[in-house]
Amino acid sequence: MDHNKLADLLFPDVTEVPDDMEKRFPQRELPENACVTRIGPSPTGFVHLGNLYNAIIGERLAHQSGGVFYLRIEDTDSKREVEGAVETVINAMSYFGVHFDEGAVADGDNGSYGPYRQRQRKDIYHVFAKYLVQQGKAYPCFMTAEEIDAIREQQTANKENPGVYGKYAKYRDLPIEEVKAALDAGKEWVLRFRGVETDEYFTVEDAVRGKLEMPRNNMDFVLLKSDGIPTYHFAHVVDDHLMHSTHVIRGEEWLSSLPMHVELFNTLGWKQPVYCHTATLMKMDGSSKRKLSKRKDPELALSYYQQEGISQDAVWEFLLTLLNSNYEEWRLANPEADYRDFPYSLSKMSISGALVDLDKLRDISKNVICRMSAQEVYDKWLEWCREYNDEYAQLITKYPERTLAALNVGRGGAKPRRDLETWKQACDFMSFYYDEKFTVTDEMPPECDEETRKLFFEKYLASYDHNDDSSAWFTKVKAITEELGFAVKPKDYKKNPEQFRGSIVHITNMLRIALTGHANAPDIWEVSHVLGEEITRARLGKWS
Ligand code: GLU
């Protein structure tokens, strides 16, 4: 068989050769040991947490080493493509603070290793496809779907491995005249790799999993589909070679196709990137662990975190705790540090499934928000509200000073309040600062019956001086508490409950509920000063 003739027959328009491609995509000029990494999402419209998980690893490796992190859109499966999906990926990554040095952007490309959308790289793949045919390493296969089904049935019956290989690769050596006749007759074909018949094993060092021993590929897998678009396998190898990726970070579901990729790298004489197959995201379901499912678990979608208003910093910190076992220890030792200063390391990654625990995320989120300045919280909360809660965006901008002062309550110091956990929940929590949203939701303590309430608020308002400092204010509260027959010291009440009508805890709860609507709210004196005298008097006056 004259392979050159076959190559010309299949790819008459391809005039460039691999060397031309090497020149077009030269070595990058980067510091020694700089990592070049990427994410390669498919534009299906669904961006999942795993995309961000892998993006963080790639981003950290590249930016910690002075390298390059890029975005490649893997759109070889046009059936799964959804309109606007590229923008969705780009926006989601940008919302979570993942910045690409190069790659696909909304209206084109940024960088000199593009195009960064695989379908636009068809000509590039064809150069290598033609080369592989010339080398006798690839051939056209005219097998129909029915023929493939028949093979599969036969293989199942014989308990053989499924796939096109060995005797099942019936178009491997089709005489060139027959290829020509089939092409002239307009028969559909795919380009297959010519697998070697072998039962050898090879070893590969996975940066996350260590040394892996796997059977060498013996399959005639598809390189180009019938529309001339490459499969993931071929596109991955060509792109990561030409774009000079040093590390390929991808989900462990790709592990089983690694033998095909290694075979292709070897056949083309290219250096393999370092593979990092990351653990699948799992969750606890009752007492057992299972994979996160698109259908059952809203938290698999990145949009969930956006809609819930979980800050980008919290999501990063949460994923870093999943990614590196020593992150939490580092955070405790460096409470004020930027999480980007954490020295991320591939070798500290776990290979058992990463457990996505939303309670833990919320807890981390509280810590993250309580460390922010009031202004930062204000800006981020407002930005979220502008997209997801217009009513609150309007309230915040109608009362900017009050909002900022409210966000300052309990902030700073060694033990800041951890009231806010998400931007969505902040709308609920902060509602009492706005008359437009204020409602009393909690029940008054039973110790404070209607008569007590009336009496208390009458006396409280009569002696209320908005200029009192917090200790003068509290002295007055204590005096009224005593007058009403309540214990000023909770422990006195505990010791002799029959001697009192209740304790100061009941009194301050009543006051807090009247002022904020909730028993769990920040300091009463501080809240009054954020609300101002007029609102304070109006809210409390309703009870007197
Ligand atoms: N397009 C692949 C995916 O969405 C990317 C895998 C890779 O990063 O190589 O899973």
Residues whose N, C-alpha, C, O or C-beta is under 5 A from the ligand:
A	BS01	LIG	G40 P41 S42 E74 I249 R250
